[in-house]
Amino acid sequence: MCAQTSLNEKRILSFSALLASGFAVGGLVVGVWMGSLVIVFDGVYSLVSLLLTLLSLAASRYISRPSNGQFQFGKAVIEPVVIAIKGSVILSIVLYSLYSAITSMFTGGREVDTSIASLFGLVNVIGCGYGWWYIHAKSKRFSSGLIQAESKQWQMDTLLSVAVTLGFVAAYGLTLTPYAHYSIYADPMMMILMSFYFIKVPAGMIIQAARELLMMKPDRRIHDRVDHEVAQVSQQFAQDIELNGVAKVGQELWVNIDIHSDSQQLDLAEVEKARHLLKTKLASLKLDLQLTMNVAI
């Protein structure tokens, strides 16, 4: 990772941490004061997001430091480890909240002042929406798995705030009808509906991180691009160049190439030229290419 990318990553993560701290404190205070399961969940999620952001920031700083020899193949593996931890923690929170909401549905629901809750939800929507927009825009400019994971966190927080606000507005409208006695079930019901949706996001983070840690085949776009470029380069040289394996680990792209030669001597100048050409062609992927070329006779 270049120095400028690392600096931008730290700035974005620091901004995310500051914003998350404000929502965490606000959500917990208002949620406990009103006795709302959904608002407390929103506050707890923001607090955990803050802690996970600090974890990402610490990982970013550690990755950018010079290697001390402990990581013989680089520190790129730290990134998917951090993302897997973040996904696991978020998934645990969602599952626990789902359990609490189902329990609440069978124990008489929850009485909440829906007018104040709706106003609080609107403030959250605006703030979280801005955080998501800002970090998502930055993630397009600076290729970083940590920033992309951060963007997903804010996406979940924004969608959570929208769902909470709409739910409380609907519950407030219900209090003005003959069915007002059902409004006590609005809070746990919203939590149940949101939990089923939000499970998929952290699950996706865990699966993607696990694929990188196990060095499995990357997404189709990356694999097909590498395969195409290797085939193009092979046509320009006398030796047969074949793609043996490709994996994405953090911000590194690991590519193994086999060079088949019928002659007893290998033209090292051509091999170096092929290496340089491949690095140039794959530079647009914005990943740190780790290219290994093996001679297969």
DOLO-611700 format. One record per residue (C-alpha): residue number from 0; x, y, z; residue in one letter. Coordinates in nm, 4 decimals. Layout:
DOLO-611700
   dokol         xx         yy         zz   dose
     NUM          X          Y          Z      A
...
***
This chain:
DOLO-611700
   dokol         xx         yy         zz   dose
       0     0.0000     0.0000     0.0000      M
       1     0.1459     0.3377    -0.1025      C
       2     0.1971     0.6123     0.1551      A
       3    -0.0718     0.8418     0.0093      Q
       4    -0.3340     0.5650     0.0057      T
       5    -0.2490     0.4755     0.3648      S
       6    -0.2813     0.8405     0.4719      L
       7    -0.6193     0.8771     0.3009      N
       8    -0.7361     0.5527     0.4612      E
       9    -0.6422     0.6795     0.8082      K
      10    -0.8202     1.0118     0.7511      R
      11    -1.1419     0.8453     0.6375      I
      12    -1.1386     0.5960     0.9243      L
      13    -1.0728     0.8761     1.1748      S
      14    -1.3695     1.0734     1.0376      F
      15    -1.5860     0.7609     1.0640      S
      16    -1.4793     0.7050     1.4246      A
      17    -1.5688     1.0607     1.5286      L
      18    -1.9090     1.0453     1.3590      L
      19    -1.9878     0.7027     1.5051      A
      20    -1.9034     0.8184     1.8578      S
      21    -2.1698     1.0909     1.8390      G
      22    -2.4413     0.8519     1.7203      F
      23    -2.3396     0.5900     1.9758      A
      24    -2.3803     0.8252     2.2725      V
      25    -2.7020     0.9783     2.1368      G
      26    -2.8622     0.6433     2.0555      G
      27    -2.7834     0.4844     2.3900      L
      28    -2.9028     0.7837     2.5949      V
      29    -3.2277     0.8315     2.4023      V
      30    -3.2932     0.4567     2.3703      G
      31    -3.2554     0.3855     2.7434      V
      32    -3.4547     0.6985     2.8356      W
      33    -3.7454     0.5984     2.6084      M
      34    -3.7196     0.2238     2.6633      G
      35    -3.7002     0.1546     2.2892      S
      36    -3.5387    -0.1722     2.1845      L
      37    -3.4782    -0.0444     1.8312      V
      38    -3.3147     0.2842     1.9359      I
      39    -3.0957     0.1039     2.1913      V
      40    -2.9932    -0.1381     1.9158      F
      41    -2.9109     0.1593     1.6923      D
      42    -2.6954     0.3079     1.9706      G
      43    -2.5231    -0.0221     2.0466      V
      44    -2.4597    -0.0759     1.6752      Y
      45    -2.3050     0.2715     1.6499      S
      46    -2.0899     0.2018     1.9570      L
      47    -1.9700    -0.1285     1.8155      V
      48    -1.9129     0.0457     1.4798      S
      49    -1.6904     0.2927     1.6622      L
      50    -1.4881     0.0139     1.8253      L
      51    -1.4597    -0.1715     1.4947      L
      52    -1.3550     0.1480     1.3182      T
      53    -1.0801     0.1959     1.5771      L
      54    -0.9767    -0.1641     1.5088      L
      55    -0.9618    -0.0885     1.1353      S
      56    -0.7629     0.2269     1.2033      L
      57    -0.5137     0.0337     1.4181      A
      58    -0.4839    -0.2322     1.1466      A
      59    -0.4302     0.0343     0.8802      S
      60    -0.1512     0.1944     1.0837      R
      61     0.0139    -0.1425     1.1495      Y
      62    -0.0035    -0.2517     0.7844      I
      63     0.1585     0.0742     0.6712      S
      64     0.4585     0.0276     0.9019      R
      65     0.7798    -0.1341     0.7706      P
      66     0.7782    -0.5109     0.8093      S
      67     0.9764    -0.6461     1.1054      N
      68     1.0192    -0.9932     0.9588      G
      69     0.7283    -1.1568     1.1435      Q
      70     0.5116    -1.1547     0.8284      F
      71     0.7302    -1.3288     0.5717      Q
      72     0.4723    -1.2850     0.2948      F
      73     0.3555    -0.9344     0.3880      G
      74     0.0813    -0.7954     0.6097      K
      75    -0.2018    -0.8015     0.3534      A
      76    -0.3653    -1.0928     0.5388      V
      77    -0.4414    -0.8609     0.8331      I
      78    -0.7099    -0.6798     0.6327      E
      79    -0.9413    -0.9808     0.5721      P
      80    -0.8866    -1.0886     0.9345      V
      81    -1.0132    -0.7496     1.0566      V
      82    -1.3083    -0.7606     0.8145      I
      83    -1.3988    -1.1117     0.9349      A
      84    -1.3936    -0.9903     1.2968      I
      85    -1.6125    -0.6910     1.2093      K
      86    -1.8629    -0.9092     1.0242      G
      87    -1.8766    -1.1614     1.3102      S
      88    -1.9377    -0.8941     1.5745      V
      89    -2.2095    -0.7225     1.3709      I
      90    -2.3773    -1.0571     1.3000      L
      91    -2.3733    -1.1400     1.6727      S
      92    -2.5411    -0.8079     1.7570      I
      93    -2.8108    -0.8606     1.4941      V
      94    -2.8850    -1.2151     1.6140      L
      95    -2.9035    -1.1076     1.9798      Y
      96    -3.1350    -0.8183     1.8902      S
      97    -3.3551    -1.0562     1.6942      L
      98    -3.3804    -1.2835     1.9966      Y
      99    -3.4692    -0.9880     2.2255      S
     100    -3.7345    -0.8636     1.9829      A
     101    -3.9016    -1.2048     1.9530      I
     102    -3.9010    -1.2368     2.3328      T
     103    -4.0581    -0.8907     2.3638      S
     104    -4.3348    -0.9819     2.1175      M
     105    -4.4460    -1.2637     2.3475      F
     106    -4.4243    -1.0596     2.6680      T
     107    -4.6572    -0.7709     2.5901      G
     108    -4.4563    -0.5486     2.3551      G
     109    -4.2962    -0.2129     2.4426      R
     110    -4.4538     0.1272     2.5121      E
     111    -4.2592     0.4031     2.3298      V
     112    -4.3250     0.7751     2.2717      D
     113    -4.3428     0.7495     1.8932      T
     114    -4.3418     1.1258     1.8270      S
     115    -4.0033     1.1841     1.9966      I
     116    -3.8693     0.8598     1.8511      A
     117    -3.9663     0.9726     1.4998      S
     118    -3.7819     1.3041     1.5448      L
     119    -3.4719     1.1257     1.6750      F
     120    -3.4892     0.8842     1.3824      G
     121    -3.5001     1.1706     1.1325      L
     122    -3.1832     1.3235     1.2800      V
     123    -3.0146     0.9824     1.2585      N
     124    -3.1179     0.9358     0.8946      V
     125    -2.9614     1.2678     0.7939      I
     126    -2.6393     1.2097     0.9895      G
     127    -2.5891     0.8450     0.8938      C
     128    -2.6841     0.9154     0.5326      G
     129    -2.4132     1.1804     0.5129      Y
     130    -2.1577     0.9440     0.6693      G
     131    -2.2456     0.6672     0.4222      W
     132    -2.2365     0.9024     0.1220      W
     133    -1.9018     1.0532     0.2214      Y
     134    -1.7233     0.7233     0.2938      I
     135    -1.8764     0.5460    -0.0071      H
     136    -1.7570     0.8282    -0.2344      A
     137    -1.4075     0.8032    -0.0877      K
     138    -1.4046     0.4234    -0.1259      S
     139    -1.4440     0.4685    -0.5032      K
     140    -1.1381     0.6941    -0.5188      R
     141    -0.9137     0.4947    -0.2840      F
     142    -0.9106     0.1175    -0.3236      S
     143    -0.9206    -0.0256     0.0294      S
     144    -1.1041    -0.3226     0.1747      G
     145    -1.1132    -0.1522     0.5147      L
     146    -1.2830     0.1575     0.3711      I
     147    -1.5285    -0.0590     0.1756      Q
     148    -1.6151    -0.2499     0.4936      A
     149    -1.6589     0.0852     0.6707      E
     150    -1.8941     0.1966     0.3937      S
     151    -2.1025    -0.1182     0.4444      K
     152    -2.1221    -0.0452     0.8169      Q
     153    -2.2598     0.3032     0.7486      W
     154    -2.4933     0.1649     0.4842      Q
     155    -2.6418    -0.0671     0.7443      M
     156    -2.6654     0.2159     0.9978      D
     157    -2.8388     0.4431     0.7454      T
     158    -3.0891     0.1779     0.6394      L
     159    -3.1488     0.0952     1.0038      L
     160    -3.2238     0.4617     1.0795      S
     161    -3.4593     0.4882     0.7811      V
     162    -3.6459     0.1747     0.8862      A
     163    -3.6668     0.2953     1.2481      V
     164    -3.8001     0.6361     1.1446      T
     165    -4.0605     0.4961     0.9061      L
     166    -4.1660     0.2414     1.1654      G
     167    -4.2139     0.5013     1.4387      F
     168    -4.4033     0.7317     1.2011      V
     169    -4.6342     0.4409     1.1166      A
     170    -4.6707     0.3576     1.4871      A
     171    -4.7590     0.7205     1.5622      Y
     172    -5.0251     0.7097     1.2928      G
     173    -5.1575     0.3890     1.4480      L
     174    -5.2074     0.5651     1.7835      T
     175    -5.4567     0.7966     1.6132      L
     176    -5.6767     0.5051     1.5049      T
     177    -5.9026     0.2607     1.6916      P
     178    -5.6116     0.0120     1.6769      Y
     179    -5.3880     0.2213     1.9035      A
     180    -5.3455    -0.0675     2.1482      H
     181    -5.1386    -0.2517     1.8867      Y
     182    -4.8749     0.0256     1.8769      S
     183    -4.6835    -0.1394     2.1636      I
     184    -4.5793    -0.4136     1.9220      Y
     185    -4.4329    -0.1706     1.6665      A
     186    -4.0893    -0.1492     1.8317      D
     187    -4.0123    -0.5238     1.8552      P
     188    -4.1755    -0.5925     1.5175      M
     189    -3.9480    -0.3389     1.3471      M
     190    -3.6490    -0.5032     1.5122      M
     191    -3.7509    -0.8458     1.3832      I
     192    -3.8030    -0.7252     1.0267      L
     193    -3.4737    -0.5352     1.0215      M
     194    -3.2784    -0.8262     1.1681      S
     195    -3.3744    -1.0599     0.8846      F
     196    -3.2540    -0.8030     0.6309      Y
     197    -2.9327    -0.7019     0.8080      F
     198    -2.8113    -1.0592     0.8582      I
     199    -2.7054    -1.0773     0.4941      K
     200    -2.4564    -0.7857     0.5065      V
     201    -2.2226    -0.9123     0.7848      P
     202    -2.2619    -1.2669     0.6502      A
     203    -2.1341    -1.1423     0.3136      G
     204    -1.8390    -0.9701     0.4835      M
     205    -1.7448    -1.2922     0.6642      I
     206    -1.7716    -1.5049     0.3494      I
     207    -1.5601    -1.2650     0.1425      Q
     208    -1.2935    -1.2399     0.4141      A
     209    -1.2855    -1.6194     0.4508      A
     210    -1.2366    -1.6602     0.0751      R
     211    -0.9365    -1.4268     0.0894      E
     212    -0.7865    -1.5960     0.3942      L
     213    -0.8215    -1.9358     0.2260      L
     214    -0.6749    -1.7862    -0.0946      M
     215    -0.9724    -1.8980    -0.2982      M
     216    -1.0538    -1.7783    -0.6492      K
     217    -1.1346    -1.4033    -0.6454      P
     218    -1.4483    -1.2544    -0.7963      D
     219    -1.5079    -1.3254    -1.1632      R
     220    -1.4184    -0.9746    -1.2831      R
     221    -1.0667    -0.9920    -1.1390      I
     222    -1.0007    -1.3533    -1.2383      H
     223    -1.1196    -1.3091    -1.5967      D
     224    -0.9155    -0.9919    -1.6355      R
     225    -0.5955    -1.1616    -1.5157      V
     226    -0.6613    -1.4666    -1.7345      D
     227    -0.7208    -1.2452    -2.0396      H
     228    -0.4054    -1.0389    -1.9879      E
     229    -0.1878    -1.3477    -1.9343      V
     230    -0.3223    -1.4972    -2.2570      A
     231    -0.2498    -1.1734    -2.4437      Q
     232     0.1063    -1.1546    -2.3113      V
     233     0.1685    -1.5228    -2.3947      S
     234     0.0986    -1.4537    -2.7636      Q
     235     0.3823    -1.1996    -2.7768      Q
     236     0.6592    -1.4331    -2.6592      F
     237     0.8202    -1.7552    -2.7752      A
     238     0.7639    -1.9256    -2.4390      Q
     239     0.4209    -2.0550    -2.3491      D
     240     0.2959    -1.8515    -2.0511      I
     241     0.0037    -1.9995    -1.8565      E
     242    -0.1939    -1.8763    -1.5557      L
     243    -0.1492    -2.1216    -1.2683      N
     244    -0.3361    -1.9446    -0.9898      G
     245    -0.4737    -1.6089    -0.8753      V
     246    -0.5957    -1.4884    -0.5365      A
     247    -0.6836    -1.1538    -0.3797      K
     248    -0.5657    -1.1030    -0.0209      V
     249    -0.6442    -0.7619     0.1219      G
     250    -0.5055    -0.5058    -0.1221      Q
     251    -0.2668    -0.7539    -0.2797      E
     252    -0.3261    -0.9571    -0.5941      L
     253    -0.1262    -1.2797    -0.5923      W
     254    -0.0692    -1.4208    -0.9402      V
     255     0.1255    -1.7396    -1.0177      N
     256     0.2456    -1.7878    -1.3754      I
     257     0.3938    -2.1031    -1.5323      D
     258     0.6434    -2.0586    -1.8172      I
     259     0.6730    -2.3660    -2.0406      H
     260     0.9892    -2.3901    -2.2480      S
     261     1.1098    -2.6684    -2.4795      D
     262     1.4639    -2.5359    -2.4994      S
     263     1.7405    -2.6059    -2.2500      Q
     264     1.8033    -2.2343    -2.1943      Q
     265     1.5465    -1.9757    -2.0964      L
     266     1.5696    -1.6196    -2.2252      D
     267     1.5686    -1.4249    -1.8987      L
     268     1.5350    -1.0947    -2.0844      A
     269     1.2063    -1.2122    -2.2349      E
     270     1.0837    -1.3346    -1.8966      V
     271     1.1582    -0.9962    -1.7390      E
     272     0.9891    -0.8212    -2.0305      K
     273     0.6789    -1.0395    -1.9841      A
     274     0.6777    -0.9606    -1.6102      R
     275     0.6938    -0.5856    -1.6755      H
     276     0.4196    -0.6057    -1.9396      L
     277     0.1873    -0.7989    -1.7073      L
     278     0.2400    -0.5496    -1.4248      K
     279     0.1580    -0.2638    -1.6609      T
     280    -0.1585    -0.4302    -1.7923      K
     281    -0.2873    -0.5223    -1.4435      L
     282    -0.2070    -0.1839    -1.2843      A
     283    -0.5632    -0.0615    -1.3553      S
     284    -0.6999    -0.3111    -1.0990      L
     285    -0.5512    -0.0805    -0.8300      K
     286    -0.4116    -0.3737    -0.6335      L
     287    -0.0544    -0.4405    -0.5254      D
     288     0.0501    -0.7131    -0.7688      L
     289     0.2575    -0.9986    -0.6256      Q
     290     0.3678    -1.1841    -0.9383      L
     291     0.5433    -1.5217    -0.9209      T
     292     0.6765    -1.6761    -1.2431      M
     293     0.7691    -2.0446    -1.2307      N
     294     0.9633    -2.2318    -1.4959      V
     295     0.7858    -2.5534    -1.5949      A
     296     0.9954    -2.7672    -1.8295      I
***
